[in-house]
């Protein structure tokens, strides 16, 4: 009989007893000692550590987690999208989003307005169309700067130019006949070629001038004549709201209440859209009609309706726009969209020659840019008024025109000088973009300039600034150092201009360690 083995069998799920851990003995001798806090305990302890913060100018002691939550909430109230997301994440984690009812949640929900249809944009928000009457009135009294070469007057064809002179002399009947002749010539062309864009544009141009005369007749109290003319203009160019607005004014002054009221009440412009709205134009027209001595009982009703909808003569309520024109009526300053057409001349208008100063009225910035949207000076005015993108667009158009001239005549020195002048303006505009903390726009602008004038050192300097703003420090440093001993146009040392630009950048709140290092390296401090 074999002896019995007293040891417990060893096998699957039966480890040897002598190698098993004794009770109270850890399997990981290098693990966390008993009593030392784990990560959760550490986070809990840190979150509850008291910190001192300043709230409304007073010191308060609170747990760290509370201070962090208060900071996140404050940033969320400032519309910081990251903080808003984090705050809602915290609410979801803590289950607090279930504390309010569905009705309350709907009440608090942010509802974005629907997008506009193309028809609504055309009806309510097209600034250019809302101001078209004013623009045509300016053009009708504008004389070309170079009267020796009327063919170069791109704003008005010769026939329109001559008709405008008749209107300026107050020979309205002759002016309208000339406009009709102009329209008739283009209608004949359109009859043979129904898609002729130039003919369509000519018909519209003649119609706008008849509409301008209609408004003039309205201001002088000839309401029936004004209505007849504006209806004729609409027959040539239908569906133009600014012309229909003149017709509504005529209806009102002829006591056709219902038709006028229905027209005025159709406008409900959204205040998100660019000003001026059609409502603002109505208010301006009412002011101008009153200045001409023409008032009506319907005016206060419509003015009240427009103001209650959130519009004033200058734009949205509490957001005054630029005053295009000012005058005094009964001792009170009022805003007008433009001077009465035709302008009052102290002497009859005479034909000009090379020795005669052009009859160019003194225009405000907005009026000049309206009349001369593609002139370099319009770009300058946009830049002065902070419209940097508009300025860049105007400058680019002029660069393209000058390049085209030089392609046709490489020896055109006047075009070369003008091109250099415009590119220099774009150089300064690029620096304006830098100061406005818009380095991508600055980089795009200055690289465009360099493509035309690659050897101009002043452009390289502004290129370096834009690279610095884009975080391309290595490129910026290389440009700064490469030209540090060179002289810019006009005899200004590169280092001096660099120091001046850095000073302007610091005034604008732009600082970078590289700026300090370069100034020390170049001996500017």
Buried (B, 14 or more C-beta within 10 A) or exposed (E): EEEEEEEEEEEEEEEEEEEEEEEEEEEEEEEEEEEEEEEEEEEEEEBEEEEEBEEEEEEEEBBBBBBBBBEBBEBBEEEBEEBBEBBEEBEEEEEEEEEEEEEEEEEEEEEEEEEBEEEBEEBBBBBEBBBBBBBBBBBBBBBBEEBEEBEEBEEBBEBBBBBBBBBBBBBBEBBBEBBBEBBEBBBEBBEEEEEBEEBBEBBBBBBBBBBBBBBBBBBBEBBEBBBBBBBBBBEBBEEBBBBBBBBBBBBBBBEBBEBBBEBBEEBBBBEEBEBBBBBBBBBBBBBBBBBBEBEBEBBEBBBEBBBEBBBBBBBBEEEEBEBBBEBEBEEEEBBBBBBBBBBEEEEEBEEBEEEEEEBEEEBBBBBBBBBBBEBBEBBBBBBEBEBBEBBBBBBBBBBEBBEEBBEEEEEBEEBBEBBBEBBBBBBBBBBBBBBBEBBEBBBBBBEBBBEBBEEBBBBBBBBBBBBBBBEBEEBBBEBBEEBBEEBBEEEEBBBBBBBEBBEEBEEEEBEBEBBEEBBEBBEEE
